[in-house]
C-alpha cells in the first residue's frame, strides 16, 4: 500500500513557558498522536512554521517530527511548491493547522503556475468561514467576532469547520462542519477552549478520510466533492 505523506503547516508563537498551549502546535501534536496510535493512516513527514524556537518547534522535537523553519522572507509560490516536494514528494498532502499565512494555490490540478494542489490541501477553521473567514480572521479574532454576533442575536452557535483550500481565502469546499452551542456566559477563553477540544477530537479523523481518499474532489469543481456514504458532517442545505 502506498504511503500517504502528510506535511503540517502551523504558525504558532514564540515560546512562553507560562502559556505553552498558546505557543502553538496543539493541533499538530494531536495529529501526531493519532498517527502514532494508528488512527491517522499517514506519515507526518514534517511540520512547517514561521517561528524558529517557538511552540511548534518545541512540540516537533518532543514528538520526533522534522521541523522546517519557513520565514516570510523565503515564502514565494515557487518555494512553497519546492518545499512540499522536498519534504513529502509530489503527492504529499498538506494540513493547515493554525497556519496564519495565505498559502499560494493552483487554480486547478492542471494549472502550471507554482502553488499547492487544491486536491491535497486542507484547512481547519473555527466558526463558519462564510461569516467569519478571510484575511485576519483566525484564532481569537474569530471567537471575538462570533461572540459579538451572538450578543447581537444573530447566531446561536459556532462551529469547527474543515475545507479544501483554494486561491480564495476560506472559500474552498467544506468537508466538515460541527456545531458547538454558544453559552450565555461564554468568554473568548471559554469558547476557544471548547472549540479547540472539538478540533482535537475531529481533525485527525477528517484528515484520515482525506489522505485515504474517502473524501476527495477534482480540485476545480465543488460539485465533484465525494464523501463516504452516510457522512453527516457537511453543511446543511439552505
N, C-alpha and C positions, 0 to 999 in steps of 0.2 A: 504493500500500500504506500502511495506517495506521501511523503511527509509534508504537512501544511506548515510552512514557516509564517510566523506572526511577529511583526515589529510594533511595539507600543510607542506612541508619541505622547509625552506627558510634560507639561511645563514645570509645575512645581514651584517652589520658592526656595530662597536661601535658608540654610539651616537655622532653626531657633529651637534649642533644647526644650523650652517650655511649651512649644506648640508643634510637636513632632507631627501630629496628624495633619496639621495645616501646612506643613512643609512640602506637601505634595507627594504623589505617588501611591496613595492608598488604593486607588482603583487598579493600578498596575500590580501592586502587591497581591491583591485578591485574584487577579488573573493568573499570576504565577502559582499561587496556592492551588487553584483549580487545576492547572496543568500538572502539578506535582501529584495530585490525587487521581489523575487520570480522567477528570471530568471534562476538561478542555482539551480536545484532541488536536493540539497544535504544538509546535515547537517555538517557544518565545525566544527568538534568537538575539534580541537586543531591545533596549529601551533608549529612546532619544529624548533629550531635554536641552533647553537653552541655558540651564543653570549648572555650572560645574561646582561640585561640592555641596549641592543642596539636598533637599529631602529625597528627590528621585534617585540621585546617585547613591546616597546612603542606603536606601532600600535595595537598589540593584546589587550593590556589593554584598549586603547581608544575604541576599537570595541567590547569589551566584550567577546573575544575569549580566552579560556585557552591557556596559553603559557607553553611550555615544553623546559627547557634547556637541551641540549644533547651534552656535551663536547666530544672532540675527545677521551679522556681517557676512556669514557664509551661506545664507539661505537664498537660493535662486531656484527657479523651476528645474534647471539642469542639475543643480546639486541635490535637490530632493530626490529626483529620479535616480541619480547615480548612487546616492546613499542607500536607498531601498535595495537596489540591485546588489550592491556590495555586501550589505548585511544579511539579506534574505533571499536574494535571487529574483529573477524577473517576475515570478508568480507569487511573491510574498503577499500576504495580507497585512493591512495596516489598521491598527485600532487607535483612534484618537481618544485618549482617556485623560481629560483635563488638559488638552493641548490648546493653548490660547493664541496661536498664530494661525493665519489663514494659509492652509497648505495649497499649493498650486495643483489643480486638477486638469486632466484632459477633458475635452468636450465629450468624447466617446472613446471606446477602446481602439478605434481606428484612427484617432487623431494622432498625427505625427509630431505635434509640438510637445515640448517637455512637460512633464507633470505626472501625477499619480493616477492609477487606474480606478475609475469610479466603481467598478465591479468589485473591487477588493479593498476598499477603504471605508471604514465605518466610524461613526462618532457617537458619543453618549452625551446627552444634554439634559440639564434639569429644566423642568417646566415644559410648556408647549412651545416649540420653536416657531410656530406660525405667529404666536402672540408675543413671545419673549425670546426672539432669536435675532441674529445679525451681529454686526460688529459691536464689541463692547459688552454683549450680553452673555456673561459667563459667571459661574460661581455665585457669590453673594449679590452681585448686581441683579441676577435673575431673581433670587429669593426676595430681595427688596422690592422689585417691581411686582412680583406675584402678590406679596402681602399688601401692597398699596392697592392693587386691583381688587383684592379680597375685601379690603376695608371700604372700597367704593361700591361694593355689592355686585361687581362684575363677574366674579368667578367664585367657586366654592372649593376647587381642587387644584392641586398642582400635579406634576407628572414626572416620571422618569421616561425619557424618550431616547431611542437609538435610531439612527438613519444612515443610509449610504451617503457618501459625500460627493458633491458636485461642485462646479465652479461657483454657484450661487450660495452664499453663506446660509447654512442651516436650512436648505430647501431640498435636499435630496430625499428620495423615497423613504418614508418612515417604516421601520421594520419592527418596532416595539414601542408600545405606549402603555404605561402602567399608571393608573390613577391613585393619587395619595390625597386624602381629605386634609384640608387646612383646618386647624383647630382655632377656636376663638382667641385663645391667649398665646398663639404661636408668635415667636420672635424669629429673626433671621437665623439665630443659632439653633433653636429647636427644629425649625423647618429644615435647615441644612442637614442636621444630624439624621432626621428621618428619611430625607431624600437619599443621603449617602448610604444609609443602611440598605435601602432598596436597590440602589445602584450596585452595591457589592453583591447582593443576592442574585441579581439577574444578569449582570453584564457578561459574566463568563458563559452563562447558558446560551444567550443570544449569539455571542461571539462563536461559540462552538457550532451553532446551527449554520452560521455563515461559512466558516472555514471548512465544514464538511459538505457544503453545497446544498444544504436543506433550505436555506434562504438565499435567494440569488436574484439578479436581474441582468439585463443585457448592457447596462451602463449608459443607456441613452433614453429609453422609453419607460417611464414609470409604470405603464400598464403591463410591462413584462415581468413585474415582481412576482416571484413564486415563493410560497411558504408551505410548511407541512400541512397535511390535512388536519382539520380541527384546530388549527392555530388560532388563538383567541386574543392576540395582543396587537392587532393592527388598529389604526384609528377608526372610530365608528363613523359610518357614512352620515353626512349632514342631513 
